[in-house]
């Protein structure tokens, strides 16, 4: 994953988290001290949490940190492993493209419905799935290219990914 995209996602994740924190704190303060909680803080927090979660999904996938059981892949010879990894990455990339298509359909379908307290279209809650699906499809396609070119030996091995974290 591009280090600039990764850094931008990390910064955006922190900004979203801080915004959620401030929103919830404002709700608490306004409820207990002013006895007038705003109606929009809970919906805003939920909305931002969805975006923060999808950013985290893409970050984990880009760092090969997603959940994976690689017992079968690591038990086979290297040439078979390369074929298996290629098939897995191709299926993942195609699945993400299909998910992006259906997420776009859902966002368009939900667009007329308004989020009452925020006054925006509920389609915005679904459009992030389109974005993260397209980013994930591109990331898995890039990983597939690395595997096919012989430069992606540890793309789907849990041990090297875990070792990079230490």
C-alpha positions, -999 to 999 in steps of 0.1 A, spaced: 0 0 0 12 35 -8 27 50 24 10 83 16 -24 66 14 -16 46 46 -6 78 64 -37 96 52 -59 68 64 -42 67 98 -46 105 102 -82 103 91 -88 75 116 -74 95 144 -94 126 134 -126 105 132 -119 90 166 -112 124 182 -144 138 166 -164 108 180 -149 114 215 -157 151 215 -192 144 202 -199 119 230 -183 141 256 -205 170 245 -235 148 248 -226 138 284 -218 174 294 -250 188 279 -271 161 294 -258 162 330 -249 199 333 -274 216 311 -302 190 310 -305 195 273 -286 168 253 -284 175 216 -301 149 194 -274 148 167 -244 136 188 -253 99 190 -261 97 153 -229 116 143 -209 92 165 -225 62 149 -220 76 114 -183 84 120 -177 50 137 -188 33 105 -163 53 85 -135 47 111 -142 10 110 -140 7 72 -107 27 72 -94 2 97 -105 -27 75 -84 -14 46 -54 -6 68 -54 -42 82 -57 -56 47 -29 -35 33 -6 -46 62 -17 -83 57 -32 -81 92 -66 -95 84 -78 -127 99 -66 -157 79 -61 -194 85 -31 -203 64 -25 -238 76 -33 -253 42 -14 -227 22 18 -231 43 17 -269 42 21 -272 4 52 -267 -17 62 -232 -29 49 -235 -64 15 -248 -53 15 -221 -26 20 -194 -53 -9 -208 -73 -31 -210 -42 -22 -175 -31 -29 -162 -66 -64 -178 -66 -72 -165 -32 -61 -130 -41 -80 -131 -74 -112 -143 -56 -108 -116 -29 -103 -88 -55 -133 -100 -75 -154 -103 -43 -145 -67 -33 -155 -54 -68 -189 -72 -64 -193 -58 -29 -185 -23 -43 -212 -27 -70 -239 -39 -45 -228 -12 -20 -232 15 -47 -267 0 -54 -276 2 -17 -263 37 -13 -284 49 -43 -314 30 -29 -310 46 6 -301 81 -7 -337 95 -5 -339 86 32 -327 114 55 -309 110 87 -332 130 109 -309 146 134 -280 152 110 -302 163 81 -281 144 55 -289 115 32 -285 80 46 -267 71 14 -236 86 30 -236 57 55 -233 32 27 -210 50 2 -181 43 25 -185 5 17 -181 14 -20 -149 33 -12 -133 6 10 -143 -22 -14 -127 -4 -43 -96 3 -22 -95 -33 -10 -99 -46 -46 -70 -25 -57 -49 -36 -27 -55 -73 -34 -48 -68 -71 -15 -52 -62 -8 -81 -38 -16 -105 -66 9 -88 -89 35 -91 -62 28 -128 -58 29 -135 -95 61 -115 -100 78 -134 -72 82 -104 -49 52 -113 -26 65 -143 -8 50 -133 26 18 -118 13 -3 -145 29 19 -159 56 9 -150 91 44 -153 106 62 -126 86 32 -102 90 32 -108 127 70 -104 129 68 -70 112 46 -58 141 73 -64 167 
